[in-house]
């Protein structure tokens, strides 16, 4: 049986866009049971399931888990989603500023862990899941997300974020992550050691890893398209030294080569998009 995929991609309400990069609704039916790889990204991930929980394989930080809703930080390691051939829910990509605004905590507070969304936004998590499950329309579901998240930012006096860290994040993750850490430290007026310490304290990853993840994410975005250039062309487009450099990064960040991932990924993509090509802090 050939699997069926459907869903919608949407930008959030304009006021939310500094905090939430995108909403991606998905419904995947009739695929062979197996595993799907969740790739490293310069965004925090939130998943709201519809119907069945999502089952995650073991990671270096925690054992196998199952979630109705989950939030995860930014990590340089892939995760494994164990599925029975069916998936239904909404995935959100949050910027580091969104972690401050919507969760009230720095990205590093979650780090490489996956946690229940209710642990970070309280009863709003169960409200979101219950209301989203009650509607069949993606437009209505996304409108509920807008409503609840706008309510959360309206309740804040201000979002406090160090402008120097904001500048460092933008420099390191823009242009597919090709900035040098030493150059960024000089730009913001900090020593390299101070930058590394402050950066990891806010984002949960090192400056070097943030650049690698941004470059990898740009390549992954292109690899998701229905029609793609050659791997060598993708490597050049995303700022790798050569195809071998890109392959090494993929083996470290995805656990496999880009060509192997492309061949093994059985879930067809509902709507390929380029939003994560630009990993700006405020999207």
SVG drawing of the C-alpha trace seen along z (x, -y; Angstrom):
<svg xmlns="http://www.w3.org/2000/svg" viewBox="-14 -45 53 47">
<polyline fill="none" stroke="black" stroke-width="0.4" points="0.0,0.0 1.3,-3.5 1.3,-5.9 -0.7,-9.1 0.5,-12.4 -1.5,-15.6 -1.3,-18.8 -0.6,-22.5 2.3,-24.9 1.5,-28.3 3.3,-31.4 1.9,-32.5 0.2,-35.8 2.6,-38.7 3.1,-39.6 4.3,-36.1 6.8,-35.8 9.8,-37.0 9.0,-34.0 7.5,-31.3 9.0,-30.6 6.2,-28.4 3.4,-26.0 3.4,-22.7 0.3,-20.5 0.7,-16.9 -1.3,-13.7 0.5,-10.6 -1.4,-7.4 -0.6,-3.9 3.1,-3.9 5.2,-0.9 6.0,-0.9 9.5,-2.1 11.6,-5.1 11.7,-8.7 14.8,-10.9 14.2,-14.2 17.0,-16.4 19.0,-19.0 17.7,-22.5 18.5,-26.1 14.9,-26.2 13.3,-24.7 10.6,-22.1 7.1,-21.8 4.8,-19.0 1.1,-18.8 -0.3,-15.4 -3.8,-14.7 -5.1,-11.2 -2.2,-9.0 0.9,-10.0 4.3,-10.4 6.9,-7.8 10.5,-8.8 13.5,-6.5 16.3,-6.7 18.7,-9.6 22.0,-10.3 20.1,-12.4 17.1,-10.1 15.5,-6.8 12.5,-6.0 9.5,-8.3 6.0,-8.9 4.2,-12.3 0.9,-13.9 2.7,-17.2 6.4,-17.9 8.9,-20.6 12.6,-20.2 15.6,-22.5 18.4,-22.9 20.7,-19.9 23.5,-18.9 22.2,-15.3 19.3,-13.7 16.3,-12.1 14.4,-9.0 10.6,-8.9 9.2,-5.3 6.0,-5.1 3.4,-2.5 3.1,-4.1 0.7,-6.9 1.4,-10.3 -1.0,-13.2 -0.3,-16.5 1.2,-20.0 4.9,-20.8 6.0,-24.3 9.5,-25.9 10.3,-28.4 13.2,-30.9 15.4,-31.3 13.6,-34.6 10.4,-32.5 11.7,-30.4 12.1,-33.5 8.7,-34.9 6.5,-31.8 8.3,-29.5 9.7,-32.2 13.2,-30.5 16.3,-30.5 16.7,-27.7 19.5,-26.2 17.0,-25.4 15.6,-22.6 18.8,-21.8 18.9,-18.4 16.0,-17.1 12.5,-16.5 9.9,-17.6 6.1,-17.7 4.9,-21.0 2.7,-21.3 5.9,-21.6 6.8,-24.8 3.5,-26.5 1.2,-24.9 -2.5,-24.3 -2.2,-26.1 -0.7,-22.9 -3.8,-20.7 -6.0,-23.5 -4.2,-23.7 -4.3,-19.9 -8.0,-19.6 -9.1,-22.5 -7.0,-21.5 -8.3,-17.9 -11.9,-19.2 -11.4,-20.8 -10.8,-19.2 -9.7,-22.4 -6.0,-23.4 -7.0,-27.1 -9.0,-26.7 -6.2,-24.8 -3.6,-27.4 -6.0,-30.2 -6.2,-28.5 -2.4,-28.5 -2.3,-32.2 -4.9,-32.9 -3.2,-31.1 0.3,-32.3 -0.8,-35.9 -2.5,-35.7 0.8,-34.5 2.9,-37.3 0.3,-39.8 0.7,-38.7 4.4,-39.6 5.7,-43.0 8.7,-42.5 10.9,-39.9 14.4,-40.3 17.1,-39.2 20.8,-40.3 21.3,-42.2 24.9,-41.1 23.8,-37.4 21.2,-38.3 23.8,-39.8 26.1,-36.8 23.3,-34.3 22.4,-36.2 26.0,-36.4 26.6,-32.7 23.4,-31.3 22.9,-33.7 24.4,-32.9 24.1,-29.1 26.4,-29.4 29.6,-30.4 30.8,-33.0 34.0,-32.2 33.6,-32.2 36.7,-34.4 35.3,-37.0 32.0,-37.0 33.7,-37.4 35.6,-40.4 32.4,-41.9 30.5,-41.8 33.6,-42.9 33.9,-39.8 36.8,-37.4 36.2,-34.0 36.0,-32.3 33.5,-34.7 31.4,-34.3 31.4,-30.5 30.4,-30.6 27.6,-33.2 26.4,-31.6 26.1,-28.1 24.4,-29.5 21.6,-31.0 21.3,-28.6 22.5,-25.3 25.0,-24.8 28.4,-26.2 28.9,-29.0 30.6,-26.5 27.7,-24.0 25.2,-26.7 27.0,-27.5 27.2,-23.9 23.6,-23.3 22.5,-26.3 24.6,-25.1 23.3,-21.6 19.7,-22.8 20.1,-24.8 21.3,-21.7 18.5,-19.6 15.9,-22.1 17.1,-21.7 17.3,-17.9 13.6,-17.8 12.5,-19.3 10.9,-17.1 13.5,-18.0 17.0,-18.7 20.4,-19.7 23.3,-17.3 24.8,-16.8 27.9,-18.6 25.8,-21.6 24.0,-21.6 27.3,-21.5 28.5,-24.6 25.2,-26.4 25.3,-25.9 28.9,-26.9 30.6,-23.6 34.2,-23.3 33.2,-20.4 30.9,-17.4 33.1,-15.4 32.8,-18.2 29.0,-18.1 29.0,-14.3 31.1,-14.4 28.7,-16.9 25.7,-14.8 27.2,-11.7 27.8,-13.5 24.5,-15.5 22.1,-13.1 23.8,-9.8 24.0,-9.1 25.0,-10.6 22.6,-13.0 22.1,-10.5 21.3,-7.6 18.9,-9.8 17.1,-10.8 16.8,-7.2 15.6,-6.0 13.1,-8.7 9.8,-7.1 7.5,-9.9 6.8,-12.1 7.0,-15.8 3.6,-17.5 5.0,-20.9 8.7,-21.6 9.6,-25.1 12.6,-27.2 11.9,-29.0 14.7,-27.4 17.3,-28.5 17.6,-31.7 18.2,-30.9 17.7,-34.4 17.0,-34.6 13.8,-36.4 12.9,-34.7"/>
</svg>
